[in-house]
Every structure is written in structure tokens, then in C-alpha cells.
Amino acid sequence: MKKEEQKYEQAYQELQTIVRRMENDELDIDQMSEQLKRAQQLIKFCKEKLTKTDEEIKKILSEE
């Protein structure tokens, strides 16, 4: 899924799934490495989305 097509909620849910699988020891060592990299991408995406949304909200509120 391309970054611009991905929604925050989808990314957050995927991240939750990765965390749950790690907590439940559902991943072997190869999967763990791959999923950790994916989790890092998702965290970055979510942070960027939240920051952008926060900036947009502040801009809207300052225009009133």
C-alpha cells in the first residue's frame, strides 16, 4: 500500500497487530526483524500524520 493511500486508522491497526504478535511470541526471528522494520515505518507514518493534522487544526483555529 502506498503511503499516500494509507489511512491513519489502518496503519494504527496494523501496528497494534504487530505489537500483539510480538507480545504473544507469535513471530520467529526472521519475522520479528521484518515486522520490527514495518512497525518503524508505521510509527513514522502515524507521527507524520498526527503532526500534519495538528498543524492543520491550529491553522484553521487561528483563522477564526
All heavy atoms as TSV, in Angstrom:
chain	resi	resn	atom	element	x	y	z
A	1	MET	N	N	0.840	-1.177	0.000
A	1	MET	CA	C	0.000	0.000	0.000
A	1	MET	C	C	0.886	1.240	0.000
A	1	MET	O	O	1.802	1.348	0.795
A	1	MET	CB	C	-0.889	-0.035	1.249
A	1	MET	CG	C	-1.840	1.135	1.348
A	1	MET	SD	S	-2.946	0.998	2.752
A	1	MET	CE	C	-4.080	-0.208	2.162
A	2	LYS	N	N	0.609	2.151	-0.893
A	2	LYS	CA	C	1.395	3.364	-0.963
A	2	LYS	C	C	1.098	4.239	0.244
A	2	LYS	O	O	-0.007	4.249	0.764
A	2	LYS	CB	C	1.070	4.135	-2.243
A	2	LYS	CG	C	1.553	3.475	-3.496
A	2	LYS	CD	C	1.221	4.321	-4.702
A	2	LYS	CE	C	1.643	3.615	-5.958
A	2	LYS	NZ	N	1.249	4.377	-7.140
A	3	LYS	N	N	2.112	4.985	0.637
A	3	LYS	CA	C	1.993	5.840	1.807
A	3	LYS	C	C	0.802	6.786	1.708
A	3	LYS	O	O	0.034	6.937	2.650
A	3	LYS	CB	C	3.290	6.636	1.978
A	3	LYS	CG	C	3.510	7.197	3.336
A	3	LYS	CD	C	4.854	7.873	3.383
A	3	LYS	CE	C	5.322	8.022	4.803
A	3	LYS	NZ	N	6.607	8.667	4.876
A	4	GLU	N	N	0.627	7.440	0.560
A	4	GLU	CA	C	-0.446	8.413	0.426
A	4	GLU	C	C	-1.826	7.763	0.391
A	4	GLU	O	O	-2.822	8.409	0.637
A	4	GLU	CB	C	-0.236	9.328	-0.781
A	4	GLU	CG	C	0.021	8.640	-2.090
A	4	GLU	CD	C	1.477	8.270	-2.350
A	4	GLU	OE1	O	2.375	8.682	-1.599
A	4	GLU	OE2	O	1.724	7.538	-3.318
A	5	GLU	N	N	-1.896	6.477	0.079
A	5	GLU	CA	C	-3.164	5.766	0.059
A	5	GLU	C	C	-3.541	5.238	1.436
A	5	GLU	O	O	-4.698	4.986	1.700
A	5	GLU	CB	C	-3.094	4.586	-0.919
A	5	GLU	CG	C	-2.963	4.996	-2.360
A	5	GLU	CD	C	-2.807	3.800	-3.284
A	5	GLU	OE1	O	-2.846	2.650	-2.809
A	5	GLU	OE2	O	-2.633	4.024	-4.478
A	6	GLN	N	N	-2.570	5.085	2.280
A	6	GLN	CA	C	-2.811	4.501	3.591
A	6	GLN	C	C	-3.485	5.498	4.519
A	6	GLN	O	O	-3.158	6.666	4.542
A	6	GLN	CB	C	-1.500	4.029	4.201
A	6	GLN	CG	C	-1.705	3.258	5.488
A	6	GLN	CD	C	-0.446	2.553	5.924
A	6	GLN	OE1	O	0.639	3.004	5.652
A	6	GLN	NE2	N	-0.609	1.449	6.582
A	7	LYS	N	N	-4.409	5.029	5.288
A	7	LYS	CA	C	-5.116	5.847	6.264
A	7	LYS	C	C	-4.494	5.621	7.637
A	7	LYS	O	O	-3.962	4.548	7.932
A	7	LYS	CB	C	-6.600	5.456	6.321
A	7	LYS	CG	C	-7.325	5.594	5.000
A	7	LYS	CD	C	-7.563	7.035	4.674
A	7	LYS	CE	C	-8.395	7.140	3.404
A	7	LYS	NZ	N	-8.359	8.421	2.816
A	8	TYR	N	N	-4.596	6.633	8.480
A	8	TYR	CA	C	-4.038	6.561	9.822
A	8	TYR	C	C	-4.601	5.359	10.582
A	8	TYR	O	O	-3.851	4.602	11.194
A	8	TYR	CB	C	-4.339	7.863	10.587
A	8	TYR	CG	C	-3.890	7.802	12.025
A	8	TYR	CD1	C	-2.572	8.106	12.364
A	8	TYR	CD2	C	-4.761	7.427	13.036
A	8	TYR	CE1	C	-2.144	8.033	13.667
A	8	TYR	CE2	C	-4.334	7.345	14.339
A	8	TYR	CZ	C	-3.034	7.649	14.654
A	8	TYR	OH	O	-2.613	7.570	15.952
A	9	GLU	N	N	-5.906	5.190	10.537
A	9	GLU	CA	C	-6.545	4.104	11.292
A	9	GLU	C	C	-6.034	2.738	10.840
A	9	GLU	O	O	-5.795	1.859	11.657
A	9	GLU	CB	C	-8.065	4.179	11.156
A	9	GLU	CG	C	-8.802	3.244	12.084
A	9	GLU	CD	C	-8.581	3.526	13.557
A	9	GLU	OE1	O	-8.432	4.696	13.946
A	9	GLU	OE2	O	-8.552	2.548	14.342
A	10	GLN	N	N	-5.838	2.567	9.546
A	10	GLN	CA	C	-5.307	1.299	9.029
A	10	GLN	C	C	-3.888	1.064	9.539
A	10	GLN	O	O	-3.549	-0.049	9.937
A	10	GLN	CB	C	-5.298	1.308	7.503
A	10	GLN	CG	C	-6.662	1.326	6.869
A	10	GLN	CD	C	-6.591	1.597	5.378
A	10	GLN	OE1	O	-5.759	2.369	4.910
A	10	GLN	NE2	N	-7.473	0.970	4.620
A	11	ALA	N	N	-3.074	2.114	9.497
A	11	ALA	CA	C	-1.691	1.994	9.964
A	11	ALA	C	C	-1.660	1.667	11.449
A	11	ALA	O	O	-0.889	0.809	11.890
A	11	ALA	CB	C	-0.927	3.285	9.686
A	12	TYR	N	N	-2.506	2.334	12.213
A	12	TYR	CA	C	-2.555	2.115	13.663
A	12	TYR	C	C	-2.996	0.679	13.979
A	12	TYR	O	O	-2.410	0.024	14.840
A	12	TYR	CB	C	-3.493	3.133	14.311
A	12	TYR	CG	C	-3.512	3.055	15.810
A	12	TYR	CD1	C	-2.429	3.527	16.554
A	12	TYR	CD2	C	-4.601	2.520	16.479
A	12	TYR	CE1	C	-2.431	3.448	17.940
A	12	TYR	CE2	C	-4.612	2.440	17.860
A	12	TYR	CZ	C	-3.535	2.908	18.591
A	12	TYR	OH	O	-3.539	2.825	19.957
A	13	GLN	N	N	-3.982	0.195	13.259
A	13	GLN	CA	C	-4.445	-1.178	13.480
A	13	GLN	C	C	-3.358	-2.193	13.124
A	13	GLN	O	O	-3.178	-3.183	13.845
A	13	GLN	CB	C	-5.719	-1.453	12.676
A	13	GLN	CG	C	-6.929	-0.759	13.239
A	13	GLN	CD	C	-8.168	-0.960	12.382
A	13	GLN	OE1	O	-8.139	-1.642	11.352
A	13	GLN	NE2	N	-9.263	-0.351	12.791
A	14	GLU	N	N	-2.656	-1.953	12.042
A	14	GLU	CA	C	-1.567	-2.857	11.659
A	14	GLU	C	C	-0.471	-2.852	12.722
A	14	GLU	O	O	0.065	-3.897	13.089
A	14	GLU	CB	C	-0.986	-2.463	10.299
A	14	GLU	CG	C	0.064	-3.433	9.807
A	14	GLU	CD	C	0.642	-3.072	8.451
A	14	GLU	OE1	O	0.116	-2.188	7.752
A	14	GLU	OE2	O	1.652	-3.706	8.079
A	15	LEU	N	N	-0.173	-1.672	13.228
A	15	LEU	CA	C	0.831	-1.553	14.285
A	15	LEU	C	C	0.390	-2.314	15.537
A	15	LEU	O	O	1.190	-3.030	16.152
A	15	LEU	CB	C	1.066	-0.076	14.604
A	15	LEU	CG	C	2.179	0.266	15.571
A	15	LEU	CD1	C	3.517	-0.308	15.126
A	15	LEU	CD2	C	2.287	1.779	15.733
A	16	GLN	N	N	-0.864	-2.192	15.905
A	16	GLN	CA	C	-1.387	-2.929	17.058
A	16	GLN	C	C	-1.267	-4.434	16.854
A	16	GLN	O	O	-0.918	-5.171	17.794
A	16	GLN	CB	C	-2.855	-2.572	17.315
A	16	GLN	CG	C	-3.042	-1.207	17.919
A	16	GLN	CD	C	-4.504	-0.917	18.165
A	16	GLN	OE1	O	-5.356	-1.142	17.306
A	16	GLN	NE2	N	-4.805	-0.423	19.348
A	17	THR	N	N	-1.520	-4.895	15.646
A	17	THR	CA	C	-1.414	-6.322	15.339
A	17	THR	C	C	0.033	-6.799	15.493
A	17	THR	O	O	0.286	-7.857	16.074
A	17	THR	CB	C	-1.919	-6.607	13.912
A	17	THR	OG1	O	-3.295	-6.227	13.830
A	17	THR	CG2	C	-1.765	-8.076	13.557
A	18	ILE	N	N	0.970	-6.003	14.995
A	18	ILE	CA	C	2.387	-6.362	15.119
A	18	ILE	C	C	2.787	-6.447	16.587
A	18	ILE	O	O	3.440	-7.410	17.015
A	18	ILE	CB	C	3.277	-5.357	14.357
A	18	ILE	CG1	C	3.049	-5.495	12.850
A	18	ILE	CG2	C	4.756	-5.565	14.704
A	18	ILE	CD1	C	3.674	-4.386	12.021
A	19	VAL	N	N	2.385	-5.473	17.369
A	19	VAL	CA	C	2.722	-5.454	18.801
A	19	VAL	C	C	2.127	-6.676	19.499
A	19	VAL	O	O	2.804	-7.353	20.279
A	19	VAL	CB	C	2.235	-4.145	19.467
A	19	VAL	CG1	C	2.354	-4.223	20.984
A	19	VAL	CG2	C	3.020	-2.954	18.930
A	20	ARG	N	N	0.860	-6.975	19.199
A	20	ARG	CA	C	0.208	-8.131	19.824
A	20	ARG	C	C	0.944	-9.423	19.479
A	20	ARG	O	O	1.189	-10.260	20.342
A	20	ARG	CB	C	-1.254	-8.231	19.369
A	20	ARG	CG	C	-1.986	-9.438	19.969
A	20	ARG	CD	C	-3.347	-9.667	19.353
A	20	ARG	NE	N	-3.405	-9.650	17.902
A	20	ARG	CZ	C	-2.989	-10.646	17.102
A	20	ARG	NH1	N	-2.468	-11.729	17.618
A	20	ARG	NH2	N	-3.095	-10.551	15.790
A	21	ARG	N	N	1.333	-9.558	18.215
A	21	ARG	CA	C	2.041	-10.769	17.789
A	21	ARG	C	C	3.398	-10.886	18.481
A	21	ARG	O	O	3.822	-11.985	18.844
A	21	ARG	CB	C	2.200	-10.790	16.272
A	21	ARG	CG	C	0.847	-10.982	15.558
A	21	ARG	CD	C	0.994	-11.067	14.071
A	21	ARG	NE	N	1.596	-12.374	13.753
A	21	ARG	CZ	C	2.227	-12.644	12.623
A	21	ARG	NH1	N	2.346	-11.719	11.696
A	21	ARG	NH2	N	2.742	-13.824	12.409
A	22	MET	N	N	4.072	-9.752	18.664
A	22	MET	CA	C	5.363	-9.769	19.363
A	22	MET	C	C	5.168	-10.130	20.841
A	22	MET	O	O	5.920	-10.936	21.379
A	22	MET	CB	C	6.055	-8.407	19.248
A	22	MET	CG	C	6.632	-8.138	17.892
A	22	MET	SD	S	7.450	-6.534	17.855
A	22	MET	CE	C	8.176	-6.568	16.240
A	23	GLU	N	N	4.160	-9.542	21.462
A	23	GLU	CA	C	3.896	-9.823	22.874
A	23	GLU	C	C	3.522	-11.282	23.110
A	23	GLU	O	O	3.830	-11.851	24.154
A	23	GLU	CB	C	2.773	-8.920	23.390
A	23	GLU	CG	C	3.179	-7.479	23.534
A	23	GLU	CD	C	2.039	-6.564	23.941
A	23	GLU	OE1	O	0.852	-6.935	23.795
A	23	GLU	OE2	O	2.345	-5.457	24.394
A	24	ASN	N	N	2.857	-11.888	22.138
A	24	ASN	CA	C	2.410	-13.281	22.263
A	24	ASN	C	C	3.402	-14.288	21.695
A	24	ASN	O	O	3.074	-15.460	21.550
A	24	ASN	CB	C	1.050	-13.458	21.583
A	24	ASN	CG	C	-0.045	-12.703	22.289
A	24	ASN	OD1	O	0.001	-12.486	23.492
A	24	ASN	ND2	N	-1.034	-12.265	21.536
A	25	ASP	N	N	4.609	-13.816	21.382
A	25	ASP	CA	C	5.652	-14.693	20.819
A	25	ASP	C	C	5.170	-15.474	19.601
A	25	ASP	O	O	5.459	-16.652	19.448
A	25	ASP	CB	C	6.169	-15.658	21.888
A	25	ASP	CG	C	6.881	-14.938	23.006
A	25	ASP	OD1	O	7.550	-13.918	22.733
A	25	ASP	OD2	O	6.763	-15.379	24.168
A	26	GLU	N	N	4.431	-14.797	18.728
A	26	GLU	CA	C	3.899	-15.433	17.526
A	26	GLU	C	C	4.846	-15.317	16.325
A	26	GLU	O	O	4.531	-15.814	15.251
A	26	GLU	CB	C	2.544	-14.815	17.154
A	26	GLU	CG	C	1.463	-15.050	18.184
A	26	GLU	CD	C	0.161	-14.356	17.826
A	26	GLU	OE1	O	-0.058	-14.024	16.643
A	26	GLU	OE2	O	-0.646	-14.139	18.739
A	27	LEU	N	N	5.973	-14.659	16.497
A	27	LEU	CA	C	6.881	-14.424	15.378
A	27	LEU	C	C	8.200	-15.150	15.597
A	27	LEU	O	O	8.741	-15.149	16.696
A	27	LEU	CB	C	7.167	-12.919	15.249
A	27	LEU	CG	C	5.960	-11.998	15.075
A	27	LEU	CD1	C	6.385	-10.547	15.174
A	27	LEU	CD2	C	5.282	-12.268	13.746
A	28	ASP	N	N	8.704	-15.770	14.513
A	28	ASP	CA	C	10.040	-16.334	14.611
A	28	ASP	C	C	11.044	-15.195	14.395
A	28	ASP	O	O	10.665	-14.062	14.118
A	28	ASP	CB	C	10.247	-17.489	13.631
A	28	ASP	CG	C	10.168	-17.075	12.166
A	28	ASP	OD1	O	10.538	-15.929	11.829
A	28	ASP	OD2	O	9.736	-17.911	11.346
A	29	ILE	N	N	12.302	-15.476	14.508
A	29	ILE	CA	C	13.331	-14.439	14.473
A	29	ILE	C	C	13.340	-13.685	13.146
A	29	ILE	O	O	13.536	-12.464	13.113
A	29	ILE	CB	C	14.724	-15.018	14.817
A	29	ILE	CG1	C	15.706	-13.905	15.169
A	29	ILE	CG2	C	15.253	-15.862	13.685
A	29	ILE	CD1	C	15.448	-13.247	16.473
A	30	ASP	N	N	13.112	-14.389	12.028
A	30	ASP	CA	C	13.083	-13.731	10.723
A	30	ASP	C	C	11.869	-12.809	10.601
A	30	ASP	O	O	11.973	-11.690	10.114
A	30	ASP	CB	C	13.082	-14.756	9.591
A	30	ASP	CG	C	14.373	-15.553	9.548
A	30	ASP	OD1	O	15.438	-14.939	9.777
A	30	ASP	OD2	O	14.313	-16.767	9.304
A	31	GLN	N	N	10.741	-13.277	11.049
A	31	GLN	CA	C	9.531	-12.464	11.018
A	31	GLN	C	C	9.655	-11.268	11.965
A	31	GLN	O	O	9.183	-10.178	11.653
A	31	GLN	CB	C	8.315	-13.292	11.437
A	31	GLN	CG	C	7.924	-14.360	10.458
A	31	GLN	CD	C	6.836	-15.241	11.013
A	31	GLN	OE1	O	6.822	-15.588	12.193
A	31	GLN	NE2	N	5.897	-15.618	10.156
A	32	MET	N	N	10.295	-11.484	13.108
A	32	MET	CA	C	10.447	-10.424	14.097
A	32	MET	C	C	11.200	-9.246	13.485
A	32	MET	O	O	10.792	-8.101	13.613
A	32	MET	CB	C	11.191	-10.929	15.329
A	32	MET	CG	C	11.477	-9.884	16.360
A	32	MET	SD	S	10.376	-9.795	17.756
A	32	MET	CE	C	10.186	-11.446	18.280
A	33	SER	N	N	12.280	-9.520	12.796
A	33	SER	CA	C	13.077	-8.468	12.170
A	33	SER	C	C	12.255	-7.721	11.118
A	33	SER	O	O	12.243	-6.494	11.081
A	33	SER	CB	C	14.324	-9.081	11.523
A	33	SER	OG	O	15.064	-8.105	10.845
A	34	GLU	N	N	11.560	-8.475	10.294
A	34	GLU	CA	C	10.735	-7.880	9.239
A	34	GLU	C	C	9.605	-7.037	9.840
A	34	GLU	O	O	9.345	-5.920	9.395
A	34	GLU	CB	C	10.155	-9.007	8.383
A	34	GLU	CG	C	9.294	-8.531	7.241
A	34	GLU	CD	C	8.731	-9.701	6.456
A	34	GLU	OE1	O	9.516	-10.574	6.028
A	34	GLU	OE2	O	7.507	-9.738	6.290
A	35	GLN	N	N	8.951	-7.571	10.853
A	35	GLN	CA	C	7.829	-6.870	11.465
A	35	GLN	C	C	8.286	-5.629	12.256
A	35	GLN	O	O	7.578	-4.627	12.297
A	35	GLN	CB	C	7.037	-7.808	12.372
A	35	GLN	CG	C	6.283	-8.877	11.622
A	35	GLN	CD	C	5.201	-8.296	10.726
A	35	GLN	OE1	O	4.189	-7.818	11.217
A	35	GLN	NE2	N	5.417	-8.337	9.422
A	36	LEU	N	N	9.466	-5.705	12.830
A	36	LEU	CA	C	10.008	-4.548	13.542
A	36	LEU	C	C	10.278	-3.408	12.557
A	36	LEU	O	O	9.970	-2.248	12.838
A	36	LEU	CB	C	11.277	-4.921	14.297
A	36	LEU	CG	C	11.886	-3.827	15.167
A	36	LEU	CD1	C	10.884	-3.281	16.172
A	36	LEU	CD2	C	13.117	-4.344	15.878
A	37	LYS	N	N	10.817	-3.740	11.401
A	37	LYS	CA	C	11.044	-2.722	10.364
A	37	LYS	C	C	9.722	-2.113	9.911
A	37	LYS	O	O	9.607	-0.901	9.738
A	37	LYS	CB	C	11.781	-3.323	9.164
A	37	LYS	CG	C	13.226	-3.643	9.455
A	37	LYS	CD	C	13.877	-4.340	8.275
A	37	LYS	CE	C	15.271	-4.819	8.632
A	37	LYS	NZ	N	15.878	-5.618	7.565
A	38	ARG	N	N	8.720	-2.963	9.729
A	38	ARG	CA	C	7.394	-2.471	9.323
A	38	ARG	C	C	6.799	-1.577	10.417
A	38	ARG	O	O	6.226	-0.529	10.118
A	38	ARG	CB	C	6.468	-3.654	9.025
A	38	ARG	CG	C	5.080	-3.245	8.625
A	38	ARG	CD	C	5.055	-2.490	7.306
A	38	ARG	NE	N	3.686	-2.106	6.992
A	38	ARG	CZ	C	3.357	-1.024	6.313
A	38	ARG	NH1	N	4.275	-0.227	5.829
A	38	ARG	NH2	N	2.094	-0.746	6.080
A	39	ALA	N	N	6.969	-1.980	11.657
A	39	ALA	CA	C	6.459	-1.180	12.775
A	39	ALA	C	C	7.114	0.199	12.785
A	39	ALA	O	O	6.442	1.210	13.025
A	39	ALA	CB	C	6.696	-1.897	14.098
A	40	GLN	N	N	8.403	0.265	12.515
A	40	GLN	CA	C	9.095	1.553	12.457
A	40	GLN	C	C	8.500	2.439	11.364
A	40	GLN	O	O	8.315	3.644	11.568
A	40	GLN	CB	C	10.590	1.353	12.211
A	40	GLN	CG	C	11.336	0.816	13.414
A	40	GLN	CD	C	12.791	0.533	13.107
A	40	GLN	OE1	O	13.137	0.016	12.051
A	40	GLN	NE2	N	13.659	0.881	14.048
A	41	GLN	N	N	8.205	1.857	10.217
A	41	GLN	CA	C	7.591	2.620	9.118
A	41	GLN	C	C	6.211	3.142	9.535
A	41	GLN	O	O	5.858	4.285	9.257
A	41	GLN	CB	C	7.434	1.746	7.873
A	41	GLN	CG	C	8.724	1.332	7.230
A	41	GLN	CD	C	8.515	0.283	6.149
A	41	GLN	OE1	O	7.471	-0.363	6.056
A	41	GLN	NE2	N	9.534	0.106	5.306
A	42	LEU	N	N	5.448	2.280	10.184
A	42	LEU	CA	C	4.099	2.666	10.608
A	42	LEU	C	C	4.137	3.771	11.663
A	42	LEU	O	O	3.329	4.705	11.619
A	42	LEU	CB	C	3.348	1.447	11.147
A	42	LEU	CG	C	3.006	0.391	10.100
A	42	LEU	CD1	C	2.548	-0.902	10.778
A	42	LEU	CD2	C	1.934	0.903	9.147
A	43	ILE	N	N	5.063	3.665	12.599
A	43	ILE	CA	C	5.198	4.693	13.632
A	43	ILE	C	C	5.548	6.029	12.993
A	43	ILE	O	O	4.964	7.067	13.336
A	43	ILE	CB	C	6.240	4.278	14.687
A	43	ILE	CG1	C	5.699	3.119	15.526
A	43	ILE	CG2	C	6.615	5.463	15.582
A	43	ILE	CD1	C	6.747	2.441	16.383
A	44	LYS	N	N	6.466	6.010	12.064
A	44	LYS	CA	C	6.855	7.243	11.368
A	44	LYS	C	C	5.656	7.838	10.627
A	44	LYS	O	O	5.400	9.037	10.698
A	44	LYS	CB	C	8.005	6.966	10.401
A	44	LYS	CG	C	8.485	8.201	9.677
A	44	LYS	CD	C	9.630	7.894	8.735
A	44	LYS	CE	C	10.046	9.186	8.027
A	44	LYS	NZ	N	10.946	8.974	6.937
A	45	PHE	N	N	4.922	6.999	9.908
A	45	PHE	CA	C	3.746	7.453	9.173
A	45	PHE	C	C	2.719	8.070	10.118
A	45	PHE	O	O	2.195	9.159	9.850
A	45	PHE	CB	C	3.115	6.278	8.404
A	45	PHE	CG	C	1.781	6.618	7.803
A	45	PHE	CD1	C	1.702	7.306	6.607
A	45	PHE	CD2	C	0.605	6.259	8.444
A	45	PHE	CE1	C	0.457	7.635	6.057
A	45	PHE	CE2	C	-0.631	6.581	7.907
A	45	PHE	CZ	C	-0.706	7.268	6.706
A	46	CYS	N	N	2.442	7.391	11.228
A	46	CYS	CA	C	1.442	7.882	12.182
A	46	CYS	C	C	1.881	9.213	12.803
A	46	CYS	O	O	1.066	10.134	12.936
A	46	CYS	CB	C	1.173	6.844	13.271
A	46	CYS	SG	S	0.242	5.406	12.674
A	47	LYS	N	N	3.140	9.311	13.173
A	47	LYS	CA	C	3.648	10.568	13.741
A	47	LYS	C	C	3.505	11.709	12.752
A	47	LYS	O	O	3.064	12.810	13.105
A	47	LYS	CB	C	5.117	10.428	14.134
A	47	LYS	CG	C	5.355	9.743	15.431
A	47	LYS	CD	C	6.857	9.733	15.706
A	47	LYS	CE	C	7.173	9.433	17.123
A	47	LYS	NZ	N	8.610	9.432	17.395
A	48	GLU	N	N	3.891	11.460	11.498
A	48	GLU	CA	C	3.794	12.494	10.472
A	48	GLU	C	C	2.338	12.905	10.250
A	48	GLU	O	O	2.035	14.087	10.105
A	48	GLU	CB	C	4.419	12.009	9.166
A	48	GLU	CG	C	5.922	11.914	9.218
A	48	GLU	CD	C	6.542	11.246	7.998
A	48	GLU	OE1	O	5.795	10.756	7.115
A	48	GLU	OE2	O	7.788	11.206	7.932
A	49	LYS	N	N	1.450	11.937	10.224
A	49	LYS	CA	C	0.030	12.216	10.012
A	49	LYS	C	C	-0.532	13.036	11.174
A	49	LYS	O	O	-1.266	14.013	10.953
A	49	LYS	CB	C	-0.734	10.897	9.854
A	49	LYS	CG	C	-2.186	11.053	9.534
A	49	LYS	CD	C	-2.386	11.576	8.141
A	49	LYS	CE	C	-3.858	11.514	7.774
A	49	LYS	NZ	N	-4.136	12.196	6.527
A	50	LEU	N	N	-0.179	12.666	12.384
A	50	LEU	CA	C	-0.660	13.407	13.552
A	50	LEU	C	C	-0.113	14.830	13.576
A	50	LEU	O	O	-0.843	15.783	13.884
A	50	LEU	CB	C	-0.282	12.673	14.845
A	50	LEU	CG	C	-1.050	11.387	15.115
A	50	LEU	CD1	C	-0.449	10.662	16.313
A	50	LEU	CD2	C	-2.521	11.669	15.338
A	51	THR	N	N	1.149	14.985	13.243
A	51	THR	CA	C	1.765	16.316	13.213
A	51	THR	C	C	1.098	17.188	12.159
A	51	THR	O	O	0.757	18.346	12.425
A	51	THR	CB	C	3.277	16.205	12.939
A	51	THR	OG1	O	3.875	15.446	13.986
A	51	THR	CG2	C	3.930	17.571	12.862
A	52	LYS	N	N	0.886	16.636	10.979
A	52	LYS	CA	C	0.249	17.387	9.894
A	52	LYS	C	C	-1.174	17.785	10.282
A	52	LYS	O	O	-1.590	18.926	10.063
A	52	LYS	CB	C	0.234	16.553	8.610
A	52	LYS	CG	C	-0.379	17.264	7.436
A	52	LYS	CD	C	-0.346	16.403	6.186
A	52	LYS	CE	C	-1.026	17.142	5.037
A	52	LYS	NZ	N	-1.165	16.304	3.861
A	53	THR	N	N	-1.913	16.857	10.855
A	53	THR	CA	C	-3.283	17.144	11.269
A	53	THR	C	C	-3.312	18.215	12.347
A	53	THR	O	O	-4.137	19.130	12.306
A	53	THR	CB	C	-3.979	15.861	11.755
A	53	THR	OG1	O	-3.953	14.902	10.696
A	53	THR	CG2	C	-5.404	16.126	12.177
A	54	ASP	N	N	-2.394	18.128	13.309
A	54	ASP	CA	C	-2.302	19.129	14.374
A	54	ASP	C	C	-2.038	20.514	13.795
A	54	ASP	O	O	-2.669	21.499	14.194
A	54	ASP	CB	C	-1.202	18.738	15.362
A	54	ASP	CG	C	-1.114	19.686	16.537
A	54	ASP	OD1	O	-2.147	19.928	17.195
A	54	ASP	OD2	O	-0.004	20.198	16.787
A	55	GLU	N	N	-1.119	20.591	12.837
A	55	GLU	CA	C	-0.799	21.866	12.200
A	55	GLU	C	C	-2.003	22.427	11.443
A	55	GLU	O	O	-2.271	23.627	11.494
A	55	GLU	CB	C	0.395	21.710	11.254
A	55	GLU	CG	C	1.698	21.473	11.978
A	55	GLU	CD	C	2.835	21.060	11.059
A	55	GLU	OE1	O	2.624	20.912	9.836
A	55	GLU	OE2	O	3.957	20.886	11.566
A	56	GLU	N	N	-2.735	21.549	10.753
A	56	GLU	CA	C	-3.920	21.983	10.014
A	56	GLU	C	C	-4.993	22.510	10.970
A	56	GLU	O	O	-5.623	23.532	10.692
A	56	GLU	CB	C	-4.478	20.830	9.172
A	56	GLU	CG	C	-3.603	20.479	7.990
A	56	GLU	CD	C	-4.061	19.234	7.252
A	56	GLU	OE1	O	-5.033	18.567	7.683
A	56	GLU	OE2	O	-3.427	18.907	6.233
A	57	ILE	N	N	-5.183	21.831	12.077
A	57	ILE	CA	C	-6.180	22.268	13.066
A	57	ILE	C	C	-5.797	23.615	13.655
A	57	ILE	O	O	-6.631	24.514	13.774
A	57	ILE	CB	C	-6.352	21.202	14.170
A	57	ILE	CG1	C	-7.053	19.962	13.589
A	57	ILE	CG2	C	-7.142	21.772	15.358
A	57	ILE	CD1	C	-7.054	18.775	14.502
A	58	LYS	N	N	-4.528	23.773	14.004
A	58	LYS	CA	C	-4.066	25.051	14.552
A	58	LYS	C	C	-4.260	26.185	13.546
A	58	LYS	O	O	-4.662	27.285	13.917
A	58	LYS	CB	C	-2.601	24.952	14.972
A	58	LYS	CG	C	-2.403	24.159	16.232
A	58	LYS	CD	C	-0.940	24.044	16.575
A	58	LYS	CE	C	-0.749	23.211	17.838
A	58	LYS	NZ	N	0.657	23.009	18.169
A	59	LYS	N	N	-3.998	25.898	12.274
A	59	LYS	CA	C	-4.168	26.913	11.231
A	59	LYS	C	C	-5.637	27.302	11.113
A	59	LYS	O	O	-5.966	28.486	11.037
A	59	LYS	CB	C	-3.643	26.383	9.901
A	59	LYS	CG	C	-3.743	27.377	8.774
A	59	LYS	CD	C	-3.190	26.814	7.489
A	59	LYS	CE	C	-3.372	27.846	6.366
A	59	LYS	NZ	N	-2.965	27.321	5.076
A	60	ILE	N	N	-6.504	26.327	11.099
A	60	ILE	CA	C	-7.938	26.587	10.992
A	60	ILE	C	C	-8.411	27.427	12.186
A	60	ILE	O	O	-9.148	28.401	12.022
A	60	ILE	CB	C	-8.749	25.273	10.880
A	60	ILE	CG1	C	-8.470	24.605	9.528
A	60	ILE	CG2	C	-10.232	25.518	11.067
A	60	ILE	CD1	C	-8.963	23.176	9.426
A	61	LEU	N	N	-8.003	27.048	13.375
A	61	LEU	CA	C	-8.428	27.755	14.576
A	61	LEU	C	C	-7.884	29.185	14.634
A	61	LEU	O	O	-8.543	30.078	15.158
A	61	LEU	CB	C	-8.019	26.985	15.834
A	61	LEU	CG	C	-8.730	25.647	16.029
A	61	LEU	CD1	C	-8.166	24.917	17.239
A	61	LEU	CD2	C	-10.235	25.843	16.159
A	62	SER	N	N	-6.703	29.388	14.092
A	62	SER	CA	C	-6.109	30.723	14.115
A	62	SER	C	C	-6.763	31.659	13.102
A	62	SER	O	O	-6.670	32.869	13.214
A	62	SER	CB	C	-4.599	30.663	13.867
A	62	SER	OG	O	-4.333	30.305	12.524
A	63	GLU	N	N	-7.454	31.105	12.108
A	63	GLU	CA	C	-8.122	31.900	11.087
A	63	GLU	C	C	-9.443	32.463	11.581
A	63	GLU	O	O	-9.990	33.387	11.008
A	63	GLU	CB	C	-8.358	31.068	9.825
A	63	GLU	CG	C	-7.081	30.725	9.094
A	63	GLU	CD	C	-7.294	29.791	7.927
A	63	GLU	OE1	O	-8.434	29.328	7.702
A	63	GLU	OE2	O	-6.306	29.498	7.226
A	64	GLU	N	N	-9.977	31.908	12.639
A	64	GLU	CA	C	-11.289	32.356	13.137
A	64	GLU	C	C	-11.195	33.664	13.857
A	64	GLU	O	O	-10.376	34.141	14.433
A	64	GLU	CB	C	-11.878	31.302	14.062
A	64	GLU	CG	C	-12.269	30.079	13.295
A	64	GLU	CD	C	-12.936	29.031	14.167
A	64	GLU	OE1	O	-13.134	29.259	15.365
A	64	GLU	OE2	O	-13.261	27.988	13.628
